[in-house]
Amino acid sequence: MNIIKQYPAHQTTDGDGVNITRLADFSRGHFDPFLMIDELKSDDEADYIGGFPPHPHRGIETFSYILKGGMEHRDQLGNVKAIQAGDVQWMSTGSGVIHSEMPLADTDTGLHGFQIWLNMPASEKMRPARYQDTTTTPIPEYKNTTGAQLRALAGNWQFAGQSLAGPIEELAGSAAIADISIEANGSAELALKQSFVGIYLYSGELIAQGKRYSAQQLLLLDSSKAVNLVTSNTGAGMLLLTGTPIKEEIVHMGPFVMNSQAEIRQAIDDYQSGRFGNIPKTNLET
């Protein structure tokens, strides 16, 4: 496995004071088609109880994956879903979405999850929004003979002689996302064809090129080489991200990612004028 570069995540807050670990690149395209990876991990509800009250998006896709605990999603399209441990959720926001993501009231085991932003090509940024989740759909997974298990969250994967098709199939940039967990001193090998290949390591250690790589960082890989994953005696958990760079101009302001300042100004005006709509009040009743 040839690691080209590594990017450490940093601590920040978002939403209503939620503590998160973040990796973001809205200017140089190092992660293209990916824009941002947020990891929320805490056993202290004070770190996340404020959640993410209603807010807009335009021009991006959000991909959420929960390992522990849960969040309740609500949007102006009428979707109200409890996204819980093991679930995936995808929003292709297109021309506009308003949504909220709030910790579930009965969550007492802490919270660990991710939200990944992907850029949308200019030709699709103003199409109608799309929504999909896996609350009623099992995610395919397979464990090899050397202590590694792959969960196909999105896109198609070849792993240990098996073909796994993730339930989310239309990510921007032909992106694919998998969750790979490897036992202590275990290993996995994958041959990948996409131009961008990255690993976000969220637990344990990986050993590569004579070095140990620890959690909360993104490793960019040489996509022309086979990916050989080897763990130390801690084991490891990671998100494997692949895709095809979009290679378009990015202009970013808060929840909006467009291709020009004029489009950003239009997004702000549309939101402030109420053209994004509102989360239906009937959906907010408990």
Number of C-alpha atoms within 10 A of each C-alpha: 18 16 17 11 12 15 14 14 19 13 11 12 13 13 17 14 15 17 22 22 18 21 20 18 13 18 11 11 17 16 23 23 26 29 23 19 23 22 24 18 20 17 14 12 15 11 19 24 17 17 20 19 13 18 15 21 23 25 29 27 26 21 23 21 24 21 16 19 21 27 24 16 19 22 23 20 16 14 14 16 15 17 23 23 17 18 22 25 22 22 20 29 25 22 19 26 25 20 22 19 21 20 22 18 10 8 14 12 13 16 25 17 23 22 19 20 21 25 27 27 22 16 8 16 22 16 14 12 19 14 14 14 19 18 16 7 10 12 19 15 19 16 17 17 10 16 16 26 21 24 21 26 30 26 20 18 21 15 20 17 9 12 14 20 19 20 20 21 14 13 22 21 21 16 23 25 24 21 21 22 24 27 19 18 18 21 23 22 17 16 14 18 14 17 14 23 23 23 22 24 22 19 16 22 24 25 17 15 8 6 9 13 18 16 17 20 21 25 19 20 20 17 20 15 14 15 18 14 18 23 25 18 12 15 20 26 23 23 20 20 22 26 25 19 21 17 13 15 16 19 16 16 13 8 13 20 26 25 17 13 14 11 15 20 14 12 25 16 12 15 19 10 10 9 11 18 16 17 20 14 9 8 13 10 6 4
